[in-house]
Amino acid sequence: MKRRVTLQTPLGEALQFHRLAGREALSQLYAFDLELLGRHNAIDANALLGQPATVAMQTESGSVRHLGGLVTRFGLARQDDRQAFYGMRLRPWLWLATRRSDFRIFQDQTVPEIVAAVLGRYGHPLEQKLHRSYRAWTYCVQYHEDDFSFVS
């Protein structure tokens, strides 16, 4: 059975979906590796890196599953006489927090306030659905940890 798969990137129709491999796990950041087809071998990686992209695929039940993320890797893999094959990796925006480490001191703040301060600088919305109050920590230190490890 052939399933319909579409790709949305800032480049519009310049790239077509060919193949997908990935991994998802509880409490881990997903990564999806895509093989894409292009008509030429001159697509500028800078036009995609750090930009959002979405793969929409039809499931066996007929519903559509969307896999979205930021393009964290992109490049020409190979080419033949007819087309160019590109590789792309999609990761969630939270993956950016694994790339920055820091030394910070938080005083008299709750855990939700600390998490908002650490992740707020990435420019993506945080949704906190909290049902109780949290105590303020007198002193909390992020000591040369990446932001993702610190808030995890």
Beta strands, then each sheet from edge to edge (+ up, - down):
strand 1: 5-8
strand 2: 15-23
strand 3: 31-38
strand 4: 52-58
strand 5: 64-79
strand 6: 84-91
strand 7: 101-109
strand 8: 137-146
sheet 1: 1+ 4- 5+ 6- 3+ 2-
sheet 2: 7+ 8-
end
